[in-house]
Amino acid sequence: MQFTHSKTLKIGTEQRLAIDKLISYRNDFAHFKPMAYGITGNYENDIVLPVLKVIEFLALETNNILYPQVESCERVKHAIKHFSLN
C-alpha cells in the first residue's frame, strides 16, 4: 500500500542478486535439505550490505511506514547504523 507521497523502491543488479541469494539460503534452512553447508565468499559485502540498503530505504525513506513513536524509528535507525558499521 502506498501513499501519494511515497517513494518507489528501485533496486540494482547487485541488490537483486543479494536478495535472491538470501532467499535461497532462507529456503534451504527453512526446509532443511540435509547437506554439508557453508557460506563462502565475502557475504557481508555481497549480501548483507546490499540488502541492508533496501531495508533502510523501505523502513526510512519510502514514507509508507508510520512509526507510532519517535523511539521506534530511532531504534530502526540505530540497528541499521550498527549493521552498516560492522
N, C-alpha and C positions, 0 to 999 in steps of 0.2 A: 504494500500500500504506500502510495506516495502523496505528499502534499504539493501544493502548487509551487512552493519554494524549495522543493527537494532537488538534490543533485544526483545525477545518474552515475553509477559505477562503470568505469571503462577500464578493463584490465588488459595488460600486455601479454605477450607470449610467455615471458618469464613467470608471471603470476599464474597464468593458466596452467603451465607445466607443474608449478609448485602445488597448486590446488589439486590437480589430477593425481600427483604422487601422494599427497596427503590422504586423499580419498582411497587410493589403493592400499596404503598402509592401514588405514582405519578398517577397511573391509576385511583385510587379511586377519587382523587382530580380532575383530568382532565375530567373524565366522570361523575362527580358529582352524586354519588349514595347517595340519601338522607338517612342520618343516623346520630346518635349521634357518634361523632368521637373523639378519643383522642389517643395520642401516649404515651404509658406507658413503664415503664422499663428504663433502662439506655441507651437511644437512642444514646448518644454521643459515648460510648464505643462499643455498639452493631452495630451501623450503620455508624455514621459519620466517626470515625477514620479508620475503615477497608476500607471504600470506598475512603477516602482521600488518603490512601496509594496507591490504584490503580490509582487514578488521578495523584498523584505525579510521579509514575513510568511512566505512559503514557505521561505525559507532559514534564518530565525532563530526563528520563533515557533511553527511547526506541530509541532515536536518529531518530525518524520519524518526529518530528515537527521542522521545520526550522523557527525560530523566525526572523522577518525582522529587528528587532533592539534589542540590548542588553537590553534596558529598558523593552521591552515586556517580556522577560524571567525573568528579575528581579521582575517584577510585579507578575508573576505567583509564583515565589519562596516566595515572601512576603506574598501573600494570603495563600499559603499552610502553611507557618510558623505560620501565625496568627490563622488559624483554629486549628492547632496542639497544640497551647498553651492554647486555651480556653477550 
